[in-house]
């Protein structure tokens, strides 16, 4: 009887999503995204930071809607192709299962492997790294840090 041998050299690939923002593209793991929904005007929260756009309804839940650009180093922008990505919360808070992120368009699925080429870009706050994916430079967001911003501001 012969045994199958798995090569140590076989590449491991994961599915990621290229998420378009107004001024950059994020690369997030496919499993981090729960759903893409149409943009809807959030319910404003008085006195909230500029990056916190308000609360949006999703599946009988009120989710905090954030602008990554504004939380990082830019300004919130709602363009013609605005949508909302519902992200699975990763911070380990029992009462926070999802957060919502303003995006500009439809995320695109991409296979990535361990041979990602780093992009020589200056990183903004809440960006862990930047990579080259063909003709796209994508930034890897700190999703736990984004959730921590909500906690620090007392919004979750």
Secondary structure as GFF3:
##gff-version 3
##sequence-region A 1 156
A	DSSP	beta_strand	13	20	.	.	.	ID=ss1
A	DSSP	beta_strand	25	29	.	.	.	ID=ss2
A	DSSP	three_ten_helix	30	32	.	.	.	ID=ss3
A	DSSP	beta_strand	33	38	.	.	.	ID=ss4
A	DSSP	beta_strand	52	58	.	.	.	ID=ss5
A	DSSP	beta_strand	61	66	.	.	.	ID=ss6
A	DSSP	alpha_helix	68	72	.	.	.	ID=ss7
A	DSSP	beta_strand	82	88	.	.	.	ID=ss8
A	DSSP	beta_strand	98	104	.	.	.	ID=ss9
A	DSSP	beta_strand	108	113	.	.	.	ID=ss10
A	DSSP	beta_strand	117	118	.	.	.	ID=ss11
A	DSSP	beta_strand	127	133	.	.	.	ID=ss12
A	DSSP	beta_strand	136	141	.	.	.	ID=ss13
A	DSSP	alpha_helix	143	152	.	.	.	ID=ss14
###
